[in-house]
């Protein structure tokens, strides 16, 4: 994002700026381990509240993405990953349970034997 606000990059013609921003984006992607998107507190009209228990949020990603939102007393943390290994996710949720937080895990993966 810093490059987008650079005064020298801003004056470049679009034909030059697009390839520069593409290369910069690829380089910054290599340095990112995980991204976090916090939707925040979700509110709904009171008439709908009896029909809603919680909200979940997920984003398709080429790496590892954590998304969070809350509704009422429930904080939902969604992890999406392009990777087959689930070590990072497992460690993350073990950290939360190790802190004494109640955690419910739902997944679309089948349990390995």
ZIJO-V400136 format. One record per residue. N is the residue number from 1. RES is the residue in one letter. BURIAL is b if it has 24 or more other C-alpha atoms within 12 Angstrom, else e. Layout:
n->[N/N]
res->[RES/RES]
burial->[BURIAL/BURIAL]
//
This chain:
n->[1/2/3/4/5/6/7/8/9/10/11/12/13/14/15/16/17/18/19/20/21/22/23/24/25/26/27/28/29/30/31/32/33/34/35/36/37/38/39/40/41/42/43/44/45/46/47/48/49/50/51/52/53/54/55/56/57/58/59/60/61/62/63/64/65/66/67/68/69/70/71/72/73/74/75/76/77/78/79/80/81/82/83/84/85/86/87/88/89/90/91/92/93/94/95/96/97/98/99/100/101/102/103/104/105/106/107/108/109/110/111/112/113]
res->[X/X/X/X/X/X/X/X/X/X/X/X/X/X/X/X/X/X/X/X/X/X/X/X/X/X/X/X/X/X/X/X/X/X/X/X/X/X/X/X/X/X/X/X/X/X/X/X/X/X/X/X/X/X/X/X/X/X/X/X/X/X/X/X/X/X/X/X/X/X/X/X/X/X/X/X/X/X/X/X/X/X/X/X/X/X/X/X/X/X/X/X/X/X/X/X/X/X/X/X/X/X/X/X/X/X/X/X/X/X/X/X/X]
burial->[e/e/e/e/e/e/e/e/e/e/e/e/e/e/e/e/e/e/e/e/b/e/e/e/e/e/e/e/e/e/e/e/e/e/b/e/e/e/e/e/e/e/e/e/e/e/e/e/e/e/e/e/e/e/b/b/b/e/e/e/e/e/e/b/b/b/b/b/b/e/e/e/e/e/b/b/b/b/b/b/b/e/e/e/e/e/e/e/b/e/e/e/e/e/e/e/e/e/e/e/e/e/e/e/e/e/e/e/e/e/e/e/e]
//
